[in-house]
Amino acid sequence: MLSLPTDTSLLITVLLSGTCGFYYDRSYQGLDEVPQIPAGATAVHLQGNNIRDVQPGAFSHLGICESLSLNNNKLTTVRADMWEGLISLKILFLFFNNINHISPAAFSTLPALEGMAFQDNNISAIGRDMFTGLPLLKELWLYHNPISSIEAGSFAQLSKLSTLRLDHTELDEIRFDMFEGLVTVEYLWLGGCKLNEIVSGTFATMPNLKFLELKENKLSNLHSGMWEGVALRTLSLSNNGIQHINGHIWEGLDNLALLYLDSNPIRYISPQMWEGLNKLEILELNDISISFIPPNTFANFPKLHRLALWSNKLQSLNSNIFGSNHPEEVYVGLGGNPLQCDSRLCWMMEAEEQGWFHANRIPLLGRPTCANYPDTAWEQVDFNCSSVLK
């Protein structure tokens, strides 16, 4: 994954063990242009300056440089001639600039590039020829840009891409042709956009997709076919407008392990909602306004390890929500519910003693409290279980 340079305060020269290269750092020096950089630098840090342009040839003598930081400057345009000579560059940081134009094939002079960070700029559209000539690119960060359109096939030549971040953009629709050719992508962020619908087959061109973030959008309806062709292990649908769920919508998610549905107005859950999710390990259902959980709702989750139910309207919890075969060990977050602590919850005390159920080991909001004993800690409440558990 992309990682930021750690020292950005001083001009430093650090000898690299086993090489003849060094780090060159002129960060936060008020520079208006790229300075004269000594040949042999393997990492160049120029972030936090006032650089508005990079003249052709500025880096032409830096053939062994592997990392270049130009973030937090005032760049507006990116061209291919800005990078001439950087034939070994692997990481390029351009975030927090004013970039609003990227020329076609702007990175074709960077054949070794593996990671590029463009977040927090003014890019409004992604063109088909923008990212040509990058055969080794693995990570591309474009989040926090006003991107409202992506031309079909814009990422098709990125044959090694594993991570694509398009979250917090202005996208109000996504189409399968936007992701054409991305057969290697494993991590895709689309949260914080304006998406209100996902057409069946949208992600079918990404058979290796493992992680998909769709939180903080405007999705209200989920339907079968949405996940066609993917092998997701993590799916985030938090903070949308989802009200109704039926089991058929999870078709194709046989390997899903983490599902986040918190902060949706679902209000009602049932056993039929989770068909096919037998490998689920984490289920987040915080703040969905449920007041009751029917028997057997989580009966088909033998691998369930974390169940988050805090900030709902639950006054009690039935002993048979896990069916007759409970998970091997499950942590349940119940904080923020108006629980009535009485003998109806004695089964939880017994399950805690047996070691498979944990309700008071979830930090912060997950820890339960009792509405009928507001000033008493959970572990000090008398549930009157002595007669019930005999």
C-alpha positions as MATLAB code, in Angstrom:
seq = 'MLSLPTDTSLLITVLLSGTCGFYYDRSYQGLDEVPQIPAGATAVHLQGNNIRDVQPGAFSHLGICESLSLNNNKLTTVRADMWEGLISLKILFLFFNNINHISPAAFSTLPALEGMAFQDNNISAIGRDMFTGLPLLKELWLYHNPISSIEAGSFAQLSKLSTLRLDHTELDEIRFDMFEGLVTVEYLWLGGCKLNEIVSGTFATMPNLKFLELKENKLSNLHSGMWEGVALRTLSLSNNGIQHINGHIWEGLDNLALLYLDSNPIRYISPQMWEGLNKLEILELNDISISFIPPNTFANFPKLHRLALWSNKLQSLNSNIFGSNHPEEVYVGLGGNPLQCDSRLCWMMEAEEQGWFHANRIPLLGRPTCANYPDTAWEQVDFNCSSVLK';
ca = [
       0.000    0.000    0.000;
       1.103    3.598   -0.533;
       2.817    5.082    2.497;
       3.709    8.689    3.122;
       7.267    9.918    3.668;
       8.020   10.108    7.374;
      10.459   13.047    7.544;
       9.188   16.218    5.869;
      10.646   18.984    8.061;
      14.345   19.271    7.239;
      16.724   19.025    4.284;
      18.237   15.607    4.911;
      20.683   13.373    3.168;
      20.333    9.755    4.276;
      22.717    7.162    2.928;
      20.966    3.944    1.970;
      22.620    0.767    3.140;
      24.061   -1.170    0.231;
      23.385    1.567   -2.384;
      25.032    4.771   -3.560;
      21.763    6.741   -3.399;
      20.347    9.161   -0.840;
      17.161   10.985    0.197;
      16.822   14.600   -0.919;
      14.387   16.683    1.143;
      13.424   20.328    0.556;
       9.950   20.146    2.022;
       8.170   23.247    3.356;
      10.892   25.615    2.162;
       8.700   28.100    0.242;
      10.106   26.960   -3.110;
       8.465   28.323   -6.282;
      10.146   25.836   -8.612;
      11.950   22.526   -8.579;
      15.495   23.120   -7.270;
      18.709   21.662   -8.629;
      18.683   18.121   -7.268;
      21.972   16.225   -7.029;
      22.213   13.129   -9.212;
      21.909    9.857   -7.339;
      18.868   10.691   -5.193;
      16.626    7.683   -4.649;
      13.837    9.636   -2.931;
      12.928   13.300   -3.473;
      10.648   15.156   -1.039;
       9.387   18.548   -2.257;
       6.004   18.653   -0.548;
       4.571   21.733    1.123;
       6.030   24.303   -1.278;
       4.589   26.771   -3.827;
       5.578   24.905   -6.996;
       3.108   25.651   -9.811;
       4.818   23.791  -12.640;
       7.606   21.313  -13.339;
       9.772   22.307  -16.268;
      10.767   19.607  -18.790;
      14.060   18.035  -17.799;
      13.861   18.968  -14.112;
      14.285   15.312  -13.138;
      16.089   14.049  -16.249;
      19.266   13.130  -14.313;
      17.427   11.124  -11.619;
      17.378    7.737  -13.271;
      17.540    5.790   -9.986;
      14.946    7.839   -8.075;
      12.125    5.602   -6.789;
       9.928    8.035   -4.818;
       8.839   11.604   -5.600;
       6.678   13.730   -3.277;
       5.107   16.842   -4.824;
       2.012   16.867   -2.668;
       0.789   20.091   -0.999;
       1.997   22.350   -3.788;
       0.138   24.480   -6.362;
       0.320   22.321   -9.485;
      -2.626   22.707  -11.883;
      -1.570   20.617  -14.904;
       0.174   17.275  -15.382;
       2.115   16.481  -18.580;
       4.393   13.668  -19.690;
       7.434   15.948  -20.105;
       7.363   16.745  -16.377;
       8.652   13.257  -15.562;
      11.309   12.730  -18.233;
      14.228   10.698  -16.893;
      12.385    9.130  -13.949;
      12.593    5.653  -15.431;
      12.872    3.950  -12.005;
      10.150    5.908  -10.192;
       7.774    3.639   -8.264;
       5.783    6.054   -6.059;
       4.410    9.493   -7.031;
       2.580   11.728   -4.527;
       0.542   14.568   -6.065;
      -2.251   14.982   -3.525;
      -3.348   18.375   -2.147;
      -2.563   20.398   -5.258;
      -4.890   22.308   -7.607;
      -4.649   19.838  -10.481;
      -7.596   20.183  -12.866;
      -6.042   18.936  -16.107;
      -4.169   15.726  -16.887;
      -2.890   15.440  -20.439;
      -3.325   12.197  -22.412;
      -0.514    9.727  -21.640;
       0.716   12.111  -18.932;
       2.541    9.280  -17.156;
       3.862    7.356  -20.152;
       7.417    8.407  -19.221;
       7.116    6.534  -15.896;
       7.290    2.864  -16.954;
       8.166    1.570  -13.448;
       5.409    3.422  -11.545;
       3.542    1.226   -9.024;
       1.604    3.717   -6.893;
       0.135    7.175   -7.495;
      -1.803    9.425   -5.094;
      -4.022   12.167   -6.579;
      -6.522   12.751   -3.771;
      -7.733   16.270   -2.882;
      -7.288   17.958   -6.241;
      -9.778   19.476   -8.719;
     -10.043   16.653  -11.255;
     -13.584   16.536  -12.666;
     -13.330   13.881  -15.388;
     -11.280   10.771  -16.161;
     -10.389   10.363  -19.837;
      -9.679    7.199  -21.768;
      -6.004    8.039  -22.494;
      -5.146    9.551  -19.124;
      -3.445    6.491  -17.627;
      -1.839    4.849  -20.644;
       1.736    3.634  -20.430;
       1.607    2.375  -16.842;
       2.076   -1.404  -17.118;
       3.107   -1.881  -13.460;
       0.694    0.445  -11.633;
      -0.853   -1.315   -8.634;
      -2.463    1.516   -6.616;
      -4.331    4.611   -7.821;
      -5.851    7.086   -5.360;
      -8.317    9.586   -6.839;
     -10.580   10.220   -3.874;
     -11.756   13.686   -2.763;
     -11.886   15.011   -6.314;
     -15.013   16.445   -8.031;
     -15.012   13.591  -10.564;
     -18.426   13.355  -12.199;
     -17.617   11.308  -15.303;
     -15.356    8.416  -16.250;
     -14.955    7.567  -19.900;
     -15.441    3.917  -20.853;
     -12.191    1.963  -20.721;
     -10.273    4.658  -18.837;
      -8.538    2.070  -16.653;
      -8.405   -0.735  -19.222;
      -4.633   -0.553  -19.748;
      -3.815   -0.836  -16.042;
      -3.281   -4.567  -16.204;
      -1.663   -4.810  -12.735;
      -3.988   -2.476  -10.802;
      -4.999   -3.894   -7.415;
      -6.386   -0.853   -5.551;
      -8.605    1.910   -6.967;
      -9.971    4.710   -4.779;
     -12.818    6.769   -6.222;
     -14.536    7.562   -2.938;
     -15.857   11.032   -2.089;
     -16.219   12.084   -5.695;
     -19.248   13.452   -7.575;
     -20.114   10.184   -9.318;
     -23.883    9.641   -9.438;
     -23.713    6.514  -11.591;
     -21.309    3.707  -12.347;
     -21.290    1.437  -15.390;
     -19.506   -1.796  -16.151;
     -17.572   -0.183  -19.030;
     -15.894    2.189  -16.560;
     -14.128   -0.820  -15.051;
     -13.414   -2.635  -18.286;
     -10.135   -4.550  -18.169;
      -9.672   -4.330  -14.399;
      -9.412   -8.078  -13.898;
      -6.709   -7.693  -11.220;
      -8.487   -5.161   -8.985;
      -9.021   -6.440   -5.433;
      -9.926   -3.247   -3.537;
     -12.436   -0.662   -4.786;
     -13.631    2.406   -2.857;
     -16.835    4.146   -4.010;
     -18.054    5.533   -0.702;
     -19.251    9.085   -0.207;
     -20.431    9.540   -3.786;
     -23.984   10.153   -5.054;
     -24.843    6.656   -6.243;
     -28.543    5.786   -6.048;
     -28.548    2.557   -8.064;
     -26.212   -0.213   -9.122;
     -27.069   -2.011  -12.326;
     -26.648   -5.787  -12.518;
     -23.249   -6.748  -13.905;
     -21.548   -3.471  -12.923;
     -18.679   -5.312  -11.231;
     -18.643   -8.372  -13.491;
     -15.384   -7.251  -15.134;
     -13.579   -7.537  -11.756;
     -13.546  -11.252  -10.885;
     -10.845  -10.784   -8.216;
     -12.646   -8.023   -6.304;
     -12.401   -8.778   -2.566;
     -13.225   -5.428   -0.946;
     -16.003   -3.042   -2.033;
     -16.924    0.137   -0.184;
     -20.287    1.720   -1.055;
     -20.997    3.511    2.207;
     -22.461    7.037    2.414;
     -24.276    6.908   -0.906;
     -27.990    7.135   -1.758;
     -28.724    3.466   -2.348;
     -32.236    2.482   -1.309;
     -32.852   -0.792   -3.162;
     -30.633   -3.845   -3.365;
     -31.405   -6.498   -5.962;
     -30.066   -9.808   -7.220;
     -27.377   -9.551   -9.867;
     -25.631   -6.594   -8.263;
     -22.648   -8.738   -7.274;
     -22.475  -10.858  -10.415;
     -18.981  -12.171  -11.148;
     -17.202  -10.974   -7.997;
     -15.574  -12.873   -5.110;
     -16.155  -10.321   -2.342;
     -15.007  -10.915    1.216;
     -15.834   -7.404    2.492;
     -18.863   -5.296    1.548;
     -19.683   -1.949    3.141;
     -23.182   -0.528    2.591;
     -23.261    1.688    5.677;
     -25.072    5.037    5.701;
     -27.349    4.577    2.725;
     -31.155    4.575    2.504;
     -31.695    0.813    2.498;
     -35.049   -0.190    4.011;
     -35.815   -3.689    2.713;
     -33.592   -6.743    2.287;
     -34.455  -10.173    0.965;
     -32.094  -13.108    0.864;
     -31.868  -13.231   -2.928;
     -29.853  -10.025   -3.104;
     -26.750  -11.804   -1.767;
     -26.523  -14.195   -4.718;
     -22.886  -14.544   -5.737;
     -21.493  -13.600   -2.316;
     -20.737  -17.120   -1.123;
     -17.340  -16.033    0.278;
     -18.478  -12.853    2.033;
     -16.927  -12.591    5.510;
     -17.563   -8.944    6.497;
     -20.866   -7.122    5.906;
     -21.544   -3.567    7.064;
     -25.184   -2.417    7.004;
     -25.097    0.053    9.877;
     -26.948    3.403    9.770;
     -29.618    2.316    7.299;
     -33.376    2.636    8.040;
     -33.927   -1.136    7.880;
     -36.062   -1.369   11.077;
     -36.809   -5.087   10.697;
     -34.595   -8.150   10.298;
     -35.402  -11.841    9.874;
     -33.673  -15.182    9.170;
     -34.696  -14.994    5.497;
     -32.598  -11.877    4.950;
     -29.262  -13.686    5.014;
     -29.590  -16.560    2.551;
     -26.239  -17.746    1.232;
     -24.066  -15.855    3.725;
     -22.819  -18.940    5.543;
     -19.215  -17.706    5.764;
     -20.023  -14.406    7.441;
     -17.646  -13.530   10.290;
     -18.537   -9.893   11.006;
     -21.990   -8.320   10.728;
     -22.538   -4.637   11.538;
     -26.166   -3.689   12.218;
     -25.678   -0.607   14.357;
     -28.226    2.202   14.237;
     -30.804    0.514   11.985;
     -33.733    1.197   14.353;
     -34.615   -2.444   15.115;
     -36.579   -3.143   18.295;
     -36.875   -6.939   17.980;
     -34.770   -9.822   16.665;
     -36.793  -12.942   15.728;
     -35.660  -16.479   16.662;
     -33.042  -18.062   14.381;
     -32.146  -14.731   12.739;
     -28.434  -15.566   12.939;
     -28.769  -19.368   12.931;
     -26.870  -19.919    9.669;
     -23.699  -18.083   10.672;
     -21.443  -20.806   12.117;
     -18.343  -18.598   11.672;
     -19.849  -15.409   13.119;
     -17.315  -13.770   15.414;
     -18.540  -10.177   15.766;
     -22.145   -8.947   15.784;
     -22.645   -5.204   16.241;
     -26.123   -4.173   17.360;
     -25.517   -0.976   19.279;
     -27.602    2.214   19.004;
     -30.833    0.378   18.234;
     -34.132    0.090   20.163;
     -33.686   -3.353   21.677;
     -35.185   -3.840   25.127;
     -34.343   -7.530   25.299;
     -32.696  -10.308   23.323;
     -34.101  -13.811   22.787;
     -31.919  -16.762   23.692;
     -32.610  -18.486   20.355;
     -31.463  -15.764   17.936;
     -28.529  -18.059   17.069;
     -30.737  -21.116   16.679;
     -29.827  -24.446   18.205;
     -26.151  -24.338   17.123;
     -24.522  -21.168   18.368;
     -21.227  -19.833   16.950;
     -18.011  -21.087   18.488;
     -17.271  -17.630   19.934;
     -19.098  -14.375   19.227;
     -18.670  -10.817   20.490;
     -21.975   -8.922   20.534;
     -22.118   -5.128   20.822;
     -25.291   -3.979   22.576;
     -24.450   -0.494   23.845;
     -26.902    2.333   23.216;
     -29.980    0.082   23.461;
     -32.695    0.598   26.124;
     -32.138   -2.896   27.539;
     -34.397   -4.003   30.381;
     -32.050   -6.056   32.500;
     -34.077   -8.858   34.052;
     -34.339  -12.639   34.000;
     -35.016  -12.653   30.245;
     -31.308  -11.943   29.712;
     -30.071  -14.673   32.036;
     -29.173  -16.821   29.051;
     -26.486  -14.247   28.240;
     -24.930  -14.681   31.684;
     -24.852  -18.443   31.185;
     -23.383  -18.087   27.696;
     -20.695  -15.782   29.089;
     -19.775  -18.439   31.644;
     -19.619  -21.062   28.906;
     -17.184  -18.841   27.009;
     -18.868  -18.581   23.619;
     -20.775  -15.292   24.100;
     -19.234  -11.936   25.023;
     -21.331   -8.803   25.498;
     -19.220   -6.751   27.883;
     -15.886   -6.953   26.097;
     -16.733   -4.621   23.209;
     -15.045   -1.227   23.719;
     -16.802    2.140   23.817;
     -20.290    2.097   22.270;
     -20.464   -1.685   22.189;
     -20.690   -2.162   25.956;
     -24.265   -2.758   27.172;
     -26.063   -0.699   29.783;
     -29.402   -1.195   31.504;
     -32.233    1.286   31.002;
     -33.841    0.102   34.253;
     -30.527    0.441   36.151;
     -29.007    3.567   34.581;
     -26.481    4.143   37.364;
     -25.291    0.553   37.691;
     -22.538   -1.064   35.689;
     -23.568   -4.101   33.603;
     -21.481   -6.565   35.621;
     -23.007   -5.332   38.903;
     -26.672   -5.666   37.907;
     -28.740   -8.375   39.600;
     -30.594  -10.126   36.782;
     -32.357  -12.436   39.267;
     -30.944  -15.464   37.476;
     -30.597  -17.787   40.437;
     -34.028  -19.336   39.972;
     -33.923  -19.287   36.181;
     -30.563  -21.017   35.783;
     -31.104  -23.860   38.274;
];
